[in-house]
Amino acid sequence: MKNRPWIWLIIANVIFISGMITLVVIAVRNKQPDVLTTHGH
């Protein structure tokens, strides 16, 4: 950890970004049916 502390920062950033992308994907998937029904009507 002493010689490469930045690796942990990169890992934390990757986990955080992947988590945010997952939340966005879930939100988009939840909104898709509403959008389809709105366009359908």
mmCIF entry with sequence, helices, sheets and N, C-alpha, C, O atoms, coordinates in Angstrom:
data_MODEL
# 
_entry.id   MODEL 
# 
_entity.id                         1 
_entity.type                       polymer 
_entity.pdbx_number_of_molecules   1 
# 
_entity_poly.entity_id                      1 
_entity_poly.type                           'polypeptide(L)' 
_entity_poly.nstd_linkage                   no 
_entity_poly.nstd_monomer                   no 
_entity_poly.pdbx_seq_one_letter_code       MKNRPWIWLIIANVIFISGMITLVVIAVRNKQPDVLTTHGH 
_entity_poly.pdbx_seq_one_letter_code_can   MKNRPWIWLIIANVIFISGMITLVVIAVRNKQPDVLTTHGH 
_entity_poly.pdbx_strand_id                 A 
# 
loop_
_entity_poly_seq.entity_id 
_entity_poly_seq.num 
_entity_poly_seq.mon_id 
_entity_poly_seq.hetero 
1 1  MET n 
1 2  LYS n 
1 3  ASN n 
1 4  ARG n 
1 5  PRO n 
1 6  TRP n 
1 7  ILE n 
1 8  TRP n 
1 9  LEU n 
1 10 ILE n 
1 11 ILE n 
1 12 ALA n 
1 13 ASN n 
1 14 VAL n 
1 15 ILE n 
1 16 PHE n 
1 17 ILE n 
1 18 SER n 
1 19 GLY n 
1 20 MET n 
1 21 ILE n 
1 22 THR n 
1 23 LEU n 
1 24 VAL n 
1 25 VAL n 
1 26 ILE n 
1 27 ALA n 
1 28 VAL n 
1 29 ARG n 
1 30 ASN n 
1 31 LYS n 
1 32 GLN n 
1 33 PRO n 
1 34 ASP n 
1 35 VAL n 
1 36 LEU n 
1 37 THR n 
1 38 THR n 
1 39 HIS n 
1 40 GLY n 
1 41 HIS n 
# 
_struct_asym.id          A 
_struct_asym.entity_id   1 
# 
_struct_conf.conf_type_id            HELX_P 
_struct_conf.id                      HELX_P1 
_struct_conf.pdbx_PDB_helix_id       AA1 
_struct_conf.beg_label_comp_id       TRP 
_struct_conf.beg_label_asym_id       A 
_struct_conf.beg_label_seq_id        6 
_struct_conf.pdbx_beg_PDB_ins_code   ? 
_struct_conf.end_label_comp_id       GLY 
_struct_conf.end_label_asym_id       A 
_struct_conf.end_label_seq_id        40 
_struct_conf.pdbx_end_PDB_ins_code   ? 
_struct_conf.beg_auth_comp_id        TRP 
_struct_conf.beg_auth_asym_id        A 
_struct_conf.beg_auth_seq_id         6 
_struct_conf.end_auth_comp_id        GLY 
_struct_conf.end_auth_asym_id        A 
_struct_conf.end_auth_seq_id         40 
_struct_conf.pdbx_PDB_helix_class    1 
_struct_conf.details                 ? 
_struct_conf.pdbx_PDB_helix_length   35 
# 
_struct_conf_type.id          HELX_P 
_struct_conf_type.criteria    ? 
_struct_conf_type.reference   ? 
# 
loop_
_atom_site.group_PDB 
_atom_site.id 
_atom_site.type_symbol 
_atom_site.label_atom_id 
_atom_site.label_alt_id 
_atom_site.label_comp_id 
_atom_site.label_asym_id 
_atom_site.label_entity_id 
_atom_site.label_seq_id 
_atom_site.pdbx_PDB_ins_code 
_atom_site.Cartn_x 
_atom_site.Cartn_y 
_atom_site.Cartn_z 
_atom_site.occupancy 
_atom_site.B_iso_or_equiv 
_atom_site.pdbx_formal_charge 
_atom_site.auth_seq_id 
_atom_site.auth_comp_id 
_atom_site.auth_asym_id 
_atom_site.auth_atom_id 
_atom_site.pdbx_PDB_model_num 
ATOM 1   N N  . MET A 1 1  ? 0.831   -1.206 0.000   1.00 0.00 ? 1  MET A N  1 
ATOM 2   C CA . MET A 1 1  ? 0.000   0.000  0.000   1.00 0.00 ? 1  MET A CA 1 
ATOM 3   C C  . MET A 1 1  ? 0.871   1.264  0.000   1.00 0.00 ? 1  MET A C  1 
ATOM 4   O O  . MET A 1 1  ? 0.459   2.310  -0.502  1.00 0.00 ? 1  MET A O  1 
ATOM 5   N N  . LYS A 1 2  ? 2.084   1.154  0.571   1.00 0.00 ? 2  LYS A N  1 
ATOM 6   C CA . LYS A 1 2  ? 2.932   2.353  0.652   1.00 0.00 ? 2  LYS A CA 1 
ATOM 7   C C  . LYS A 1 2  ? 3.436   2.784  -0.722  1.00 0.00 ? 2  LYS A C  1 
ATOM 8   O O  . LYS A 1 2  ? 3.505   3.976  -1.022  1.00 0.00 ? 2  LYS A O  1 
ATOM 9   N N  . ASN A 1 3  ? 3.787   1.798  -1.557  1.00 0.00 ? 3  ASN A N  1 
ATOM 10  C CA . ASN A 1 3  ? 4.361   2.165  -2.858  1.00 0.00 ? 3  ASN A CA 1 
ATOM 11  C C  . ASN A 1 3  ? 3.290   2.535  -3.884  1.00 0.00 ? 3  ASN A C  1 
ATOM 12  O O  . ASN A 1 3  ? 3.571   3.306  -4.801  1.00 0.00 ? 3  ASN A O  1 
ATOM 13  N N  . ARG A 1 4  ? 2.090   2.017  -3.757  1.00 0.00 ? 4  ARG A N  1 
ATOM 14  C CA . ARG A 1 4  ? 1.048   2.312  -4.754  1.00 0.00 ? 4  ARG A CA 1 
ATOM 15  C C  . ARG A 1 4  ? -0.284  2.616  -4.083  1.00 0.00 ? 4  ARG A C  1 
ATOM 16  O O  . ARG A 1 4  ? -1.216  1.821  -4.205  1.00 0.00 ? 4  ARG A O  1 
ATOM 17  N N  . PRO A 1 5  ? -0.406  3.728  -3.385  1.00 0.00 ? 5  PRO A N  1 
ATOM 18  C CA . PRO A 1 5  ? -1.687  4.057  -2.729  1.00 0.00 ? 5  PRO A CA 1 
ATOM 19  C C  . PRO A 1 5  ? -2.741  4.512  -3.729  1.00 0.00 ? 5  PRO A C  1 
ATOM 20  O O  . PRO A 1 5  ? -3.935  4.473  -3.434  1.00 0.00 ? 5  PRO A O  1 
ATOM 21  N N  . TRP A 1 6  ? -2.301  4.946  -4.920  1.00 0.00 ? 6  TRP A N  1 
ATOM 22  C CA . TRP A 1 6  ? -3.261  5.454  -5.910  1.00 0.00 ? 6  TRP A CA 1 
ATOM 23  C C  . TRP A 1 6  ? -4.094  4.329  -6.505  1.00 0.00 ? 6  TRP A C  1 
ATOM 24  O O  . TRP A 1 6  ? -5.166  4.572  -7.059  1.00 0.00 ? 6  TRP A O  1 
ATOM 25  N N  . ILE A 1 7  ? -3.603  3.099  -6.392  1.00 0.00 ? 7  ILE A N  1 
ATOM 26  C CA . ILE A 1 7  ? -4.377  1.966  -6.931  1.00 0.00 ? 7  ILE A CA 1 
ATOM 27  C C  . ILE A 1 7  ? -5.720  1.865  -6.202  1.00 0.00 ? 7  ILE A C  1 
ATOM 28  O O  . ILE A 1 7  ? -6.751  1.588  -6.817  1.00 0.00 ? 7  ILE A O  1 
ATOM 29  N N  . TRP A 1 8  ? -5.696  2.094  -4.884  1.00 0.00 ? 8  TRP A N  1 
ATOM 30  C CA . TRP A 1 8  ? -6.938  1.998  -4.116  1.00 0.00 ? 8  TRP A CA 1 
ATOM 31  C C  . TRP A 1 8  ? -7.894  3.119  -4.491  1.00 0.00 ? 8  TRP A C  1 
ATOM 32  O O  . TRP A 1 8  ? -9.112  2.942  -4.453  1.00 0.00 ? 8  TRP A O  1 
ATOM 33  N N  . LEU A 1 9  ? -7.336  4.292  -4.860  1.00 0.00 ? 9  LEU A N  1 
ATOM 34  C CA . LEU A 1 9  ? -8.212  5.391  -5.302  1.00 0.00 ? 9  LEU A CA 1 
ATOM 35  C C  . LEU A 1 9  ? -8.876  5.020  -6.618  1.00 0.00 ? 9  LEU A C  1 
ATOM 36  O O  . LEU A 1 9  ? -10.060 5.292  -6.818  1.00 0.00 ? 9  LEU A O  1 
ATOM 37  N N  . ILE A 1 10 ? -8.116  4.400  -7.519  1.00 0.00 ? 10 ILE A N  1 
ATOM 38  C CA . ILE A 1 10 ? -8.680  4.004  -8.818  1.00 0.00 ? 10 ILE A CA 1 
ATOM 39  C C  . ILE A 1 10 ? -9.750  2.933  -8.606  1.00 0.00 ? 10 ILE A C  1 
ATOM 40  O O  . ILE A 1 10 ? -10.816 2.981  -9.221  1.00 0.00 ? 10 ILE A O  1 
ATOM 41  N N  . ILE A 1 11 ? -9.459  1.970  -7.735  1.00 0.00 ? 11 ILE A N  1 
ATOM 42  C CA . ILE A 1 11 ? -10.441 0.901  -7.484  1.00 0.00 ? 11 ILE A CA 1 
ATOM 43  C C  . ILE A 1 11 ? -11.720 1.492  -6.902  1.00 0.00 ? 11 ILE A C  1 
ATOM 44  O O  . ILE A 1 11 ? -12.822 1.113  -7.296  1.00 0.00 ? 11 ILE A O  1 
ATOM 45  N N  . ALA A 1 12 ? -11.568 2.418  -5.966  1.00 0.00 ? 12 ALA A N  1 
ATOM 46  C CA . ALA A 1 12 ? -12.755 3.033  -5.360  1.00 0.00 ? 12 ALA A CA 1 
ATOM 47  C C  . ALA A 1 12 ? -13.542 3.808  -6.416  1.00 0.00 ? 12 ALA A C  1 
ATOM 48  O O  . ALA A 1 12 ? -14.772 3.765  -6.429  1.00 0.00 ? 12 ALA A O  1 
ATOM 49  N N  . ASN A 1 13 ? -12.835 4.517  -7.301  1.00 0.00 ? 13 ASN A N  1 
ATOM 50  C CA . ASN A 1 13 ? -13.522 5.276  -8.351  1.00 0.00 ? 13 ASN A CA 1 
ATOM 51  C C  . ASN A 1 13 ? -14.243 4.332  -9.303  1.00 0.00 ? 13 ASN A C  1 
ATOM 52  O O  . ASN A 1 13 ? -15.377 4.601  -9.699  1.00 0.00 ? 13 ASN A O  1 
ATOM 53  N N  . VAL A 1 14 ? -13.600 3.236  -9.673  1.00 0.00 ? 14 VAL A N  1 
ATOM 54  C CA . VAL A 1 14 ? -14.230 2.275  -10.596 1.00 0.00 ? 14 VAL A CA 1 
ATOM 55  C C  . VAL A 1 14 ? -15.495 1.693  -9.972  1.00 0.00 ? 14 VAL A C  1 
ATOM 56  O O  . VAL A 1 14 ? -16.527 1.588  -10.635 1.00 0.00 ? 14 VAL A O  1 
ATOM 57  N N  . ILE A 1 15 ? -15.414 1.316  -8.697  1.00 0.00 ? 15 ILE A N  1 
ATOM 58  C CA . ILE A 1 15 ? -16.594 0.746  -8.028  1.00 0.00 ? 15 ILE A CA 1 
ATOM 59  C C  . ILE A 1 15 ? -17.704 1.788  -7.944  1.00 0.00 ? 15 ILE A C  1 
ATOM 60  O O  . ILE A 1 15 ? -18.874 1.475  -8.164  1.00 0.00 ? 15 ILE A O  1 
ATOM 61  N N  . PHE A 1 16 ? -17.336 3.028  -7.626  1.00 0.00 ? 16 PHE A N  1 
ATOM 62  C CA . PHE A 1 16 ? -18.344 4.086  -7.507  1.00 0.00 ? 16 PHE A CA 1 
ATOM 63  C C  . PHE A 1 16 ? -18.993 4.367  -8.858  1.00 0.00 ? 16 PHE A C  1 
ATOM 64  O O  . PHE A 1 16 ? -20.215 4.486  -8.947  1.00 0.00 ? 16 PHE A O  1 
ATOM 65  N N  . ILE A 1 17 ? -18.173 4.474  -9.917  1.00 0.00 ? 17 ILE A N  1 
ATOM 66  C CA . ILE A 1 17 ? -18.712 4.760  -11.252 1.00 0.00 ? 17 ILE A CA 1 
ATOM 67  C C  . ILE A 1 17 ? -19.594 3.602  -11.728 1.00 0.00 ? 17 ILE A C  1 
ATOM 68  O O  . ILE A 1 17 ? -20.671 3.823  -12.281 1.00 0.00 ? 17 ILE A O  1 
ATOM 69  N N  . SER A 1 18 ? -19.135 2.374  -11.510 1.00 0.00 ? 18 SER A N  1 
ATOM 70  C CA . SER A 1 18 ? -19.933 1.220  -11.947 1.00 0.00 ? 18 SER A CA 1 
ATOM 71  C C  . SER A 1 18 ? -21.260 1.186  -11.191 1.00 0.00 ? 18 SER A C  1 
ATOM 72  O O  . SER A 1 18 ? -22.290 0.819  -11.756 1.00 0.00 ? 18 SER A O  1 
ATOM 73  N N  . GLY A 1 19 ? -21.236 1.566  -9.924  1.00 0.00 ? 19 GLY A N  1 
ATOM 74  C CA . GLY A 1 19 ? -22.476 1.599  -9.144  1.00 0.00 ? 19 GLY A CA 1 
ATOM 75  C C  . GLY A 1 19 ? -23.430 2.662  -9.673  1.00 0.00 ? 19 GLY A C  1 
ATOM 76  O O  . GLY A 1 19 ? -24.635 2.428  -9.765  1.00 0.00 ? 19 GLY A O  1 
ATOM 77  N N  . MET A 1 20 ? -22.891 3.833  -10.022 1.00 0.00 ? 20 MET A N  1 
ATOM 78  C CA . MET A 1 20 ? -23.743 4.898  -10.567 1.00 0.00 ? 20 MET A CA 1 
ATOM 79  C C  . MET A 1 20 ? -24.335 4.466  -11.905 1.00 0.00 ? 20 MET A C  1 
ATOM 80  O O  . MET A 1 20 ? -25.512 4.712  -12.169 1.00 0.00 ? 20 MET A O  1 
ATOM 81  N N  . ILE A 1 21 ? -23.521 3.817  -12.757 1.00 0.00 ? 21 ILE A N  1 
ATOM 82  C CA . ILE A 1 21 ? -24.020 3.360  -14.061 1.00 0.00 ? 21 ILE A CA 1 
ATOM 83  C C  . ILE A 1 21 ? -25.142 2.341  -13.845 1.00 0.00 ? 21 ILE A C  1 
ATOM 84  O O  . ILE A 1 21 ? -26.151 2.356  -14.551 1.00 0.00 ? 21 ILE A O  1 
ATOM 85  N N  . THR A 1 22 ? -24.954 1.457  -12.862 1.00 0.00 ? 22 THR A N  1 
ATOM 86  C CA . THR A 1 22 ? -25.990 0.453  -12.585 1.00 0.00 ? 22 THR A CA 1 
ATOM 87  C C  . THR A 1 22 ? -27.296 1.131  -12.171 1.00 0.00 ? 22 THR A C  1 
ATOM 88  O O  . THR A 1 22 ? -28.375 0.737  -12.615 1.00 0.00 ? 22 THR A O  1 
ATOM 89  N N  . LEU A 1 23 ? -27.192 2.154  -11.315 1.00 0.00 ? 23 LEU A N  1 
ATOM 90  C CA . LEU A 1 23 ? -28.407 2.864  -10.883 1.00 0.00 ? 23 LEU A CA 1 
ATOM 91  C C  . LEU A 1 23 ? -29.078 3.541  -12.076 1.00 0.00 ? 23 LEU A C  1 
ATOM 92  O O  . LEU A 1 23 ? -30.305 3.535  -12.184 1.00 0.00 ? 23 LEU A O  1 
ATOM 93  N N  . VAL A 1 24 ? -28.280 4.124  -12.970 1.00 0.00 ? 24 VAL A N  1 
ATOM 94  C CA . VAL A 1 24 ? -28.850 4.800  -14.146 1.00 0.00 ? 24 VAL A CA 1 
ATOM 95  C C  . VAL A 1 24 ? -29.537 3.775  -15.045 1.00 0.00 ? 24 VAL A C  1 
ATOM 96  O O  . VAL A 1 24 ? -30.636 4.016  -15.545 1.00 0.00 ? 24 VAL A O  1 
ATOM 97  N N  . VAL A 1 25 ? -28.880 2.626  -15.249 1.00 0.00 ? 25 VAL A N  1 
ATOM 98  C CA . VAL A 1 25 ? -29.476 1.590  -16.110 1.00 0.00 ? 25 VAL A CA 1 
ATOM 99  C C  . VAL A 1 25 ? -30.798 1.110  -15.524 1.00 0.00 ? 25 VAL A C  1 
ATOM 100 O O  . VAL A 1 25 ? -31.777 0.938  -16.251 1.00 0.00 ? 25 VAL A O  1 
ATOM 101 N N  . ILE A 1 26 ? -30.827 0.894  -14.205 1.00 0.00 ? 26 ILE A N  1 
ATOM 102 C CA . ILE A 1 26 ? -32.070 0.444  -13.564 1.00 0.00 ? 26 ILE A CA 1 
ATOM 103 C C  . ILE A 1 26 ? -33.156 1.511  -13.707 1.00 0.00 ? 26 ILE A C  1 
ATOM 104 O O  . ILE A 1 26 ? -34.313 1.193  -13.981 1.00 0.00 ? 26 ILE A O  1 
ATOM 105 N N  . ALA A 1 27 ? -32.777 2.772  -13.521 1.00 0.00 ? 27 ALA A N  1 
ATOM 106 C CA . ALA A 1 27 ? -33.763 3.853  -13.639 1.00 0.00 ? 27 ALA A CA 1 
ATOM 107 C C  . ALA A 1 27 ? -34.302 3.918  -15.067 1.00 0.00 ? 27 ALA A C  1 
ATOM 108 O O  . ALA A 1 27 ? -35.503 4.093  -15.271 1.00 0.00 ? 27 ALA A O  1 
ATOM 109 N N  . VAL A 1 28 ? -33.417 3.776  -16.053 1.00 0.00 ? 28 VAL A N  1 
ATOM 110 C CA . VAL A 1 28 ? -33.858 3.834  -17.457 1.00 0.00 ? 28 VAL A CA 1 
ATOM 111 C C  . VAL A 1 28 ? -34.782 2.665  -17.758 1.00 0.00 ? 28 VAL A C  1 
ATOM 112 O O  . VAL A 1 28 ? -35.801 2.830  -18.428 1.00 0.00 ? 28 VAL A O  1 
ATOM 113 N N  . ARG A 1 29 ? -34.430 1.494  -17.269 1.00 0.00 ? 29 ARG A N  1 
ATOM 114 C CA . ARG A 1 29 ? -35.277 0.316  -17.527 1.00 0.00 ? 29 ARG A CA 1 
ATOM 115 C C  . ARG A 1 29 ? -36.640 0.483  -16.870 1.00 0.00 ? 29 ARG A C  1 
ATOM 116 O O  . ARG A 1 29 ? -37.650 0.043  -17.421 1.00 0.00 ? 29 ARG A O  1 
ATOM 117 N N  . ASN A 1 30 ? -36.681 1.111  -15.701 1.00 0.00 ? 30 ASN A N  1 
ATOM 118 C CA . ASN A 1 30 ? -37.962 1.321  -15.014 1.00 0.00 ? 30 ASN A CA 1 
ATOM 119 C C  . ASN A 1 30 ? -38.804 2.367  -15.737 1.00 0.00 ? 30 ASN A C  1 
ATOM 120 O O  . ASN A 1 30 ? -40.033 2.319  -15.683 1.00 0.00 ? 30 ASN A O  1 
ATOM 121 N N  . LYS A 1 31 ? -38.153 3.309  -16.410 1.00 0.00 ? 31 LYS A N  1 
ATOM 122 C CA . LYS A 1 31 ? -38.889 4.372  -17.090 1.00 0.00 ? 31 LYS A CA 1 
ATOM 123 C C  . LYS A 1 31 ? -39.310 3.953  -18.501 1.00 0.00 ? 31 LYS A C  1 
ATOM 124 O O  . LYS A 1 31 ? -40.229 4.548  -19.065 1.00 0.00 ? 31 LYS A O  1 
ATOM 125 N N  . GLN A 1 32 ? -38.668 2.961  -19.070 1.00 0.00 ? 32 GLN A N  1 
ATOM 126 C CA . GLN A 1 32 ? -38.981 2.560  -20.446 1.00 0.00 ? 32 GLN A CA 1 
ATOM 127 C C  . GLN A 1 32 ? -40.451 2.169  -20.638 1.00 0.00 ? 32 GLN A C  1 
ATOM 128 O O  . GLN A 1 32 ? -41.070 2.645  -21.589 1.00 0.00 ? 32 GLN A O  1 
ATOM 129 N N  . PRO A 1 33 ? -41.042 1.318  -19.774 1.00 0.00 ? 33 PRO A N  1 
ATOM 130 C CA . PRO A 1 33 ? -42.455 0.955  -19.968 1.00 0.00 ? 33 PRO A CA 1 
ATOM 131 C C  . PRO A 1 33 ? -43.361 2.181  -19.956 1.00 0.00 ? 33 PRO A C  1 
ATOM 132 O O  . PRO A 1 33 ? -44.300 2.260  -20.747 1.00 0.00 ? 33 PRO A O  1 
ATOM 133 N N  . ASP A 1 34 ? -43.092 3.138  -19.069 1.00 0.00 ? 34 ASP A N  1 
ATOM 134 C CA . ASP A 1 34 ? -43.924 4.339  -19.006 1.00 0.00 ? 34 ASP A CA 1 
ATOM 135 C C  . ASP A 1 34 ? -43.818 5.121  -20.310 1.00 0.00 ? 34 ASP A C  1 
ATOM 136 O O  . ASP A 1 34 ? -44.814 5.631  -20.823 1.00 0.00 ? 34 ASP A O  1 
ATOM 137 N N  . VAL A 1 35 ? -42.593 5.208  -20.843 1.00 0.00 ? 35 VAL A N  1 
ATOM 138 C CA . VAL A 1 35 ? -42.399 5.955  -22.091 1.00 0.00 ? 35 VAL A CA 1 
ATOM 139 C C  . VAL A 1 35 ? -43.103 5.235  -23.237 1.00 0.00 ? 35 VAL A C  1 
ATOM 140 O O  . VAL A 1 35 ? -43.734 5.868  -24.084 1.00 0.00 ? 35 VAL A O  1 
ATOM 141 N N  . LEU A 1 36 ? -42.991 3.908  -23.257 1.00 0.00 ? 36 LEU A N  1 
ATOM 142 C CA . LEU A 1 36 ? -43.628 3.148  -24.337 1.00 0.00 ? 36 LEU A CA 1 
ATOM 143 C C  . LEU A 1 36 ? -45.142 3.307  -24.263 1.00 0.00 ? 36 LEU A C  1 
ATOM 144 O O  . LEU A 1 36 ? -45.789 3.495  -25.293 1.00 0.00 ? 36 LEU A O  1 
ATOM 145 N N  . THR A 1 37 ? -45.712 3.235  -23.074 1.00 0.00 ? 37 THR A N  1 
ATOM 146 C CA . THR A 1 37 ? -47.169 3.356  -22.944 1.00 0.00 ? 37 THR A CA 1 
ATOM 147 C C  . THR A 1 37 ? -47.598 4.777  -23.295 1.00 0.00 ? 37 THR A C  1 
ATOM 148 O O  . THR A 1 37 ? -48.674 4.981  -23.857 1.00 0.00 ? 37 THR A O  1 
ATOM 149 N N  . THR A 1 38 ? -46.752 5.769  -22.962 1.00 0.00 ? 38 THR A N  1 
ATOM 150 C CA . THR A 1 38 ? -47.099 7.159  -23.285 1.00 0.00 ? 38 THR A CA 1 
ATOM 151 C C  . THR A 1 38 ? -47.110 7.348  -24.796 1.00 0.00 ? 38 THR A C  1 
ATOM 152 O O  . THR A 1 38 ? -47.996 8.007  -25.341 1.00 0.00 ? 38 THR A O  1 
ATOM 153 N N  . HIS A 1 39 ? -46.113 6.761  -25.473 1.00 0.00 ? 39 HIS A N  1 
ATOM 154 C CA . HIS A 1 39 ? -46.084 6.894  -26.938 1.00 0.00 ? 39 HIS A CA 1 
ATOM 155 C C  . HIS A 1 39 ? -47.201 6.057  -27.561 1.00 0.00 ? 39 HIS A C  1 
ATOM 156 O O  . HIS A 1 39 ? -47.754 6.411  -28.603 1.00 0.00 ? 39 HIS A O  1 
ATOM 157 N N  . GLY A 1 40 ? -47.522 4.946  -26.907 1.00 0.00 ? 40 GLY A N  1 
ATOM 158 C CA . GLY A 1 40 ? -48.586 4.095  -27.435 1.00 0.00 ? 40 GLY A CA 1 
ATOM 159 C C  . GLY A 1 40 ? -49.913 4.830  -27.394 1.00 0.00 ? 40 GLY A C  1 
ATOM 160 O O  . GLY A 1 40 ? -50.688 4.767  -28.348 1.00 0.00 ? 40 GLY A O  1 
ATOM 161 N N  . HIS A 1 41 ? -50.179 5.518  -26.310 1.00 0.00 ? 41 HIS A N  1 
ATOM 162 C CA . HIS A 1 41 ? -51.423 6.288  -26.202 1.00 0.00 ? 41 HIS A CA 1 
ATOM 163 C C  . HIS A 1 41 ? -51.248 7.632  -26.906 1.00 0.00 ? 41 HIS A C  1 
ATOM 164 O O  . HIS A 1 41 ? -52.177 8.440  -26.935 1.00 0.00 ? 41 HIS A O  1 
# 
